Amino acid sequence: MLSSCSWKATKKSIRHLETSNPEILRSPRAGVPERALLVSLRLSAENGHDDAEEFRRLAESAGAYVCGVLVGARRRIDAATFLGRGKVEELRNAVVRERVSLVLVDHALSPGQQRNLERAVGCRVLDRTGLILDIFAQRAHSHDGKLQVELAQLEHLATRLVRGWTHLERQKGGIGLRGPGETQLETDRRLIKVRIKRLQQRLRRVRTQRGIRRKARHKVPIPTVSLVGYTNAGKSSLFNTLTSAHVYAADQLFATLDPTMRRLPLPRNVNAILADTVGFIRELPHDLIEAFKATLEEVVEADLLLHVIDASCPDRREMAEHVMQVLTEIGADAIPQILVFNKIDLAHQAARLERDPLGHVARVWVSAVTGAGIDLLRDAVAEHFSRQRVARKVELPPEAGRLRARIYQRLHVVRESATEAGGWIIDVTLEPDDLAWLQRQDGCAFVNWAGDDSGVLAPTGS
């Protein structure tokens, strides 16, 4: 354990390291965006996805002013600079001509490649992972979201340390200061390891707290539905339309980072909780996914995934494949899904519902802006959970008016008829937990049903 004085010195040193190290892109403080030059190099093994345009939107989401885009193609990357001599020379000339202070590379760079590029072009260089981390740092507002971003940043920074400061007097030698000591780089790494360890401990507590809250929700049998999809597919706008919430939604990449949960009103007296989660993107770093496990648990623990797809995007098939890759990495690929094609107003499509060969809802075409198809989506979610229900016919005596009111409040009533004695016969559909509750109610009799060996009511006649 560190003493309080030692820990204060450690935090001060880490803050100095973060501000002096060129790895972390900060949003402009004076309202003037940084002039940035983008580098998008297509390798022969990559597909035809429009990487340059997506990377431009990423840079603009981080607050950069894009002065230009340098594109190219290579059969294989250069081990020293990633780009090769010719492209490095072209990049250096563009940096001088456009007077840029930042170069953003649309690939993951090794620490050596990044340092070599910085020396060659004479300005800061940031790779795709560092840019995504900076956007996350701007979007995180919750306590656990900020912890996750800081952890991911430090883990990314730990492999790219440069000399951050020169105040470590023990390294200079002299009377009373001689000895093995530490090099600057070793001290940087030690301080970052201390901070990473503390962040991991705090995130474990956050994960435990989330688990406790999740258990409390599971005591009430309400299913959870999570919105997943490629970033900027319209998940937050759809979330607001479905739940009448007012979460932040904008036409930019990673507009939402922290998960938000609201009650989802559905027909057939079905109750559900809807969760809005962070969007996915091509080449989302694996270590970043590890750092955001506490947030992505809301996806893994969901009962149904609404996979939101931008219907107006020509690359929607590839984007859906990238989302499925991330879902596989976090272990959520086996959760039932309904594909929701959003932005049909931009794609000039009609609202409709499509089923698979088994008759289950597979795809719904909607517009979160105009509201077209939203009722179809509600019906699709309600139908999915209604498939897990069973039908029962219940007879209530005349004095069971209070129980009848509770049945209407809690269950889905299909029809009702009156008995000669003044009571009611009610046809209901209900889940197993509701069935157990109904069995415990006094005055409730099931018509043509009796208990079997499994403890679940089974029919005895037609």
C-alpha positions in Angstrom: 0.0 0.0 0.0 1.2 3.5 -0.8 1.0 6.2 1.8 -1.2 9.2 1.2 1.8 11.4 0.4 3.2 8.9 -2.0 -0.1 8.4 -3.7 -0.5 12.2 -4.2 2.9 12.3 -5.8 2.0 9.4 -8.0 -1.2 11.0 -9.2 0.7 14.3 -9.9 3.3 12.4 -11.9 0.7 10.5 -13.9 -1.1 13.8 -14.7 2.2 15.2 -15.9 2.9 12.1 -18.0 -0.5 12.3 -19.6 -0.2 16.0 -20.5 3.4 15.7 -21.8 3.0 12.5 -23.8 1.8 13.0 -27.4 -0.3 9.8 -27.4 -3.5 11.3 -25.9 -5.4 13.7 -28.2 -7.2 16.3 -26.3 -10.2 18.2 -27.5 -9.4 21.9 -28.2 -9.6 24.0 -25.1 -9.9 27.5 -26.8 -12.6 26.5 -29.2 -10.1 26.2 -32.1 -10.0 22.6 -33.6 -6.6 21.1 -34.4 -5.6 21.0 -38.0 -5.2 17.3 -38.9 -4.1 15.4 -41.9 -5.6 11.9 -42.4 -3.7 8.9 -43.7 -5.7 6.0 -45.1 -3.6 3.2 -46.5 -5.5 0.3 -48.0 -3.7 -3.1 -47.9 -4.2 -5.7 -50.5 -5.9 -8.1 -48.0 -8.6 -5.5 -47.1 -12.1 -5.3 -48.6 -13.5 -2.3 -50.5 -15.1 -0.6 -47.5 -14.9 3.2 -47.8 -12.4 3.5 -44.9 -11.3 7.1 -45.7 -14.8 8.6 -45.3 -15.5 6.7 -42.1 -12.1 7.8 -40.7 -12.8 11.4 -41.6 -16.0 11.2 -39.6 -14.1 9.8 -36.7 -11.6 12.7 -36.8 -14.4 15.2 -37.0 -16.1 13.5 -34.0 -12.9 14.0 -32.0 -13.0 17.8 -32.8 -10.3 17.9 -35.5 -10.4 20.1 -38.6 -9.5 17.8 -41.5 -7.1 19.6 -43.9 -6.8 16.7 -46.3 -6.6 13.0 -46.7 -3.6 11.1 -48.0 -4.7 7.8 -49.5 -2.7 5.0 -50.9 -2.3 1.2 -51.3 0.4 -1.2 -50.4 0.9 -4.9 -50.8 2.4 -5.1 -47.3 3.2 -2.6 -44.6 6.7 -1.1 -44.0 8.2 -2.4 -40.7 9.8 1.0 -39.9 7.2 3.6 -40.8 4.2 1.6 -41.9 3.9 3.8 -45.0 7.2 3.4 -46.9 9.7 6.0 -48.0 7.7 7.5 -50.8 4.5 8.0 -48.8 6.5 9.4 -45.8 8.1 12.0 -48.1 4.6 12.9 -49.5 3.2 13.1 -46.0 6.0 15.4 -44.8 5.4 17.8 -47.7 1.7 17.8 -47.0 2.3 18.6 -43.3 4.4 21.6 -44.2 2.0 22.8 -46.9 -1.2 22.5 -44.9 0.5 23.7 -41.6 -1.1 20.8 -39.7 -0.2 19.9 -36.1 -1.5 16.3 -36.0 -1.4 13.3 -38.4 -4.1 10.6 -37.9 -3.4 7.2 -39.3 -6.3 4.9 -40.0 -4.5 1.8 -38.7 -3.0 0.4 -35.5 0.7 1.5 -35.4 3.4 -0.2 -33.4 5.3 2.1 -30.9 8.3 2.1 -33.1 6.4 3.0 -36.3 4.7 5.8 -34.5 7.9 7.3 -33.2 9.6 7.0 -36.6 6.7 8.8 -38.3 6.8 11.6 -35.7 10.5 12.2 -36.3 10.0 12.0 -40.1 7.1 14.4 -40.4 7.9 16.7 -37.5 4.5 16.7 -35.7 2.4 14.4 -33.6 1.1 11.1 -35.0 -1.9 9.3 -33.6 -3.2 5.9 -34.8 -6.8 4.7 -35.0 -6.9 3.2 -31.5 -5.6 6.4 -29.9 -8.3 8.4 -31.8 -11.1 6.2 -30.7 -9.9 6.4 -27.1 -9.9 10.2 -27.3 -13.5 10.2 -28.6 -14.5 7.9 -25.8 -12.8 10.2 -23.3 -15.0 13.1 -24.6 -18.2 11.0 -24.5 -17.9 9.3 -21.1 -20.0 11.0 -18.4 -20.8 8.3 -15.9 -18.3 7.3 -13.2 -17.7 3.8 -14.5 -17.5 5.0 -18.1 -14.7 7.4 -17.1 -12.8 4.6 -15.3 -13.0 2.4 -18.3 -11.8 5.1 -20.7 -8.9 5.9 -18.4 -7.9 2.2 -18.0 -8.0 1.7 -21.8 -5.9 4.9 -22.4 -3.3 3.9 -19.8 -3.0 0.3 -21.2 -2.5 1.7 -24.7 0.0 4.3 -23.4 2.0 1.8 -21.4 3.6 0.4 -24.6 4.3 3.8 -26.1 6.2 5.6 -23.4 8.6 8.4 -24.1 10.6 10.5 -21.7 7.9 12.6 -20.0 9.8 14.6 -17.5 13.4 15.2 -16.2 12.8 16.0 -12.5 14.0 12.6 -11.2 17.1 13.9 -9.4 18.3 10.5 -8.2 19.2 9.6 -11.8 21.7 12.5 -12.0 24.1 11.0 -9.4 26.2 13.0 -6.9 26.8 12.8 -3.2 24.0 10.9 -1.5 22.3 10.2 -4.8 24.4 7.4 -6.2 23.0 3.9 -6.5 21.1 1.7 -8.9 18.0 4.1 -8.9 15.5 3.9 -11.8 15.6 5.1 -15.3 12.9 7.5 -16.5 11.2 4.9 -18.6 11.1 2.4 -15.7 9.6 5.0 -13.4 6.9 5.9 -16.1 6.0 2.2 -16.4 5.8 1.7 -12.6 3.5 4.7 -12.1 1.2 3.6 -14.9 1.1 0.0 -13.5 0.1 1.4 -10.1 -2.7 3.4 -11.6 -3.9 0.5 -13.8 -4.0 -1.7 -10.8 -6.2 0.7 -8.8 -8.5 1.3 -11.8 -8.9 -2.5 -12.2 -9.8 -2.8 -8.6 -12.4 0.0 -8.8 -13.9 -1.5 -12.0 -14.2 -4.9 -10.3 -16.3 -3.1 -7.6 -18.4 -1.5 -10.3 -18.9 -4.9 -12.0 -20.0 -6.3 -8.6 -22.5 -3.4 -8.0 -23.9 -3.9 -11.5 -24.3 -7.6 -10.8 -26.3 -6.8 -7.6 -28.5 -4.4 -9.4 -29.0 -7.0 -12.2 -30.0 -9.6 -9.6 -32.6 -7.2 -8.2 -34.1 -6.7 -11.6 -34.2 -10.4 -12.2 -36.3 -10.9 -9.1 -39.0 -9.1 -11.0 -39.6 -11.2 -14.2 -39.1 -8.3 -16.7 -37.0 -9.2 -19.8 -34.2 -6.9 -21.0 -33.8 -5.8 -24.6 -30.5 -4.2 -25.8 -30.0 -2.0 -28.8 -26.8 -3.0 -30.6 -25.4 -2.0 -34.0 -22.7 -0.1 -35.9 -22.0 3.4 -34.6 -24.3 6.1 -36.0 -26.9 3.6 -37.1 -29.5 5.6 -35.2 -29.7 3.5 -31.9 -30.1 6.5 -29.6 -32.8 8.1 -31.8 -34.7 4.8 -31.9 -34.3 4.5 -28.1 -35.8 8.0 -27.7 -38.7 7.1 -30.0 -39.5 3.8 -28.3 -39.2 5.0 -24.7 -40.0 8.8 -25.0 -36.6 9.5 -23.4 -34.3 12.4 -24.1 -30.9 10.8 -24.3 -28.2 12.6 -26.4 -28.5 11.7 -30.1 -26.5 13.3 -32.9 -25.3 12.5 -36.4 -21.8 11.6 -35.4 -19.8 8.5 -34.5 -19.9 7.3 -30.9 -22.4 10.0 -29.8 -23.5 7.6 -27.0 -21.0 5.8 -24.7 -22.6 5.2 -21.4 -25.5 2.7 -21.3 -29.0 4.0 -20.6 -32.0 1.9 -19.5 -35.7 2.8 -19.7 -39.0 1.0 -19.5 -40.2 -0.2 -22.9 -44.1 -0.1 -23.2 -45.3 -2.9 -25.4 -48.7 -4.3 -26.5 -50.3 -7.5 -25.1 -49.5 -6.3 -21.6 -45.9 -7.3 -22.1 -43.3 -5.4 -20.0 -39.6 -5.0 -20.9 -36.5 -2.9 -20.2 -34.7 -1.3 -23.1 -31.0 -0.6 -22.9 -29.1 1.8 -25.3 -25.4 0.8 -25.5 -22.2 1.9 -27.2 -22.0 1.5 -31.0 -19.5 -0.8 -32.6 -17.0 0.0 -35.4 -14.6 -1.6 -37.8 -11.4 -2.8 -36.1 -12.6 -2.0 -32.6 -9.4 -2.8 -30.5 -9.6 -6.0 -28.6 -8.1 -4.5 -25.4 -10.7 -1.7 -25.6 -13.4 -4.4 -25.6 -11.8 -5.9 -22.5 -11.8 -2.5 -20.7 -15.5 -2.0 -21.5 -16.7 -5.4 -20.3 -18.6 -3.7 -17.4 -20.6 -1.7 -19.9 -21.0 -4.5 -22.5 -22.4 -6.8 -19.7 -25.8 -5.2 -20.4 -25.6 -6.7 -23.9 -24.4 -10.1 -22.8 -27.2 -10.4 -20.1 -30.0 -9.2 -22.4 -32.9 -11.5 -23.3 -33.2 -10.0 -26.8 -31.0 -7.9 -29.1 -32.3 -5.4 -31.5 -29.6 -5.2 -34.1 -30.0 -1.7 -35.6 -28.8 -1.3 -39.2 -28.6 1.9 -41.3 -30.8 1.0 -44.2 -29.6 4.0 -46.2 -25.9 2.9 -46.0 -24.6 1.0 -49.0 -22.1 -0.9 -46.8 -24.7 -2.0 -44.3 -23.9 -5.7 -44.9 -20.2 -5.3 -44.0 -21.2 -3.2 -41.0 -23.5 -5.9 -39.8 -20.7 -8.4 -40.1 -18.4 -6.2 -38.0 -21.1 -6.0 -35.3 -21.5 -9.8 -35.3 -17.7 -10.1 -34.9 -17.8 -8.0 -31.7 -20.8 -9.8 -30.4 -18.9 -13.1 -30.8 -15.9 -11.7 -29.0 -18.0 -10.7 -25.9 -20.0 -13.9 -26.0 -23.3 -12.5 -27.1 -23.7 -14.1 -30.5 -26.1 -16.8 -29.2 -28.7 -14.3 -27.9 -31.9 -14.0 -30.1 -31.8 -11.1 -32.5 -34.2 -9.1 -34.5 -32.7 -7.0 -37.3 -34.0 -3.5 -37.3 -33.4 -1.6 -40.5 -33.5 2.1 -39.5 -33.6 5.3 -41.6 -36.0 4.0 -44.2 -37.0 7.6 -44.9 -33.5 8.2 -46.3 -33.5 4.8 -48.1 -37.0 5.4 -49.6 -38.2 2.1 -48.2 -41.6 1.2 -46.8 -42.2 0.2 -43.2 -42.7 -3.6 -43.1 -42.1 -6.7 -41.0 -40.4 -9.8 -42.4 -40.5 -13.4 -41.0 -38.1 -16.4 -41.2 -39.2 -19.8 -42.5 -40.4 -20.8 -39.0 -42.8 -17.8 -38.9 -40.8 -15.8 -36.3 -40.1 -12.1 -36.8 -36.6 -11.7 -38.4 -36.5 -8.1 -39.8 -38.4 -4.9 -39.2 -38.0 -1.8 -41.4 -38.5 1.5 -39.4 -37.7 5.2 -39.2 -36.8 6.6 -35.8 -37.3 10.1 -37.2 -40.7 9.8 -38.8 -42.0 7.0 -36.6 -42.8 4.8 -39.5 -42.8 1.1 -38.5 -42.4 1.8 -34.8 -45.7 0.0 -34.0 -44.5 -3.0 -36.0 -41.3 -3.1 -34.0 -43.2 -3.0 -30.7 -45.5 -5.8 -31.9 -42.4 -7.8 -33.0 -40.8 -7.5 -29.5 -44.0 -8.3 -27.8 -44.6 -11.4 -30.0 -41.1 -12.6 -29.3 -41.7 -12.7 -25.5 -45.3 -13.9 -26.0 -44.0 -17.1 -27.6 -42.7 -18.1 -24.1 -46.2 -17.7 -22.7 -48.9 -20.2 -22.2 -52.7 -19.9 -22.5 -55.0 -20.5 -19.6 -58.8 -20.2 -18.9 -59.5 -18.9 -15.4 -62.9 -18.9 -13.6 -63.4 -16.3 -10.8 -66.4 -16.1 -8.4 -68.4 -12.8 -8.0 -66.5 -11.8 -4.8 -63.1 -11.9 -6.6 -63.4 -8.4 -8.2 -60.1 -7.3 -6.7 -58.3 -10.3 -8.1 -59.9 -9.7 -11.5 -58.6 -6.1 -11.5 -55.1 -7.4 -10.6 -55.3 -9.9 -13.5 -56.1 -7.1 -15.9 -53.2 -5.1 -14.5 -50.6 -7.8 -14.6 -51.5 -10.3 -17.3 -52.6 -10.2 -20.9 -56.3 -10.9 -21.1 -57.5 -12.3 -24.4 -61.3 -12.4 -23.7 -63.8 -12.5 -20.9 -67.3 -13.9 -20.4 -69.7 -13.8 -17.5 -71.0 -16.9 -15.7 -74.6 -17.5 -14.6 -73.6 -17.0 -11.0 -72.2 -13.5 -11.7 -68.6 -14.4 -11.9 -66.1 -14.3 -14.8 -64.3 -16.7 -17.1 -61.1 -15.1 -18.4 -58.8 -16.3 -21.1 -55.2 -15.2 -20.3 -51.7 -15.7 -21.7 -49.0 -15.6 -19.1 -45.3 -16.5 -18.4 -44.3 -19.3 -16.0 -43.7 -16.9 -13.1 -47.1 -15.3 -13.6 -48.6 -18.8 -13.8 -47.1 -19.7 -10.4 -48.5 -16.4 -9.0 -51.9 -17.1 -10.3 -51.9 -20.6 -8.8 -51.4 -19.1 -5.3 -54.4 -16.8 -5.5 -57.5 -17.7 -3.5 -60.7 -18.1 -5.4 -59.0 -18.7 -8.7 -60.0 -21.9 -10.5 -58.6 -23.2 -13.8 -61.2 -24.5 -16.3 -60.4 -27.9 -17.8 -56.9 -27.9 -16.4 -55.2 -29.9 -13.7 -51.7 -30.2 -12.3 -49.3 -32.8 -13.7 -46.1 -34.4 -12.3 -43.9 -31.4 -13.3 -45.9 -29.0 -11.3 -47.0 -27.1 -14.4 -50.7 -27.1 -15.3 -51.6 -29.3 -18.2 -54.9 -29.7 -20.2 -57.3 -32.4 -19.3 -59.8 -31.9 -22.1 -60.6 -29.9 -25.1 
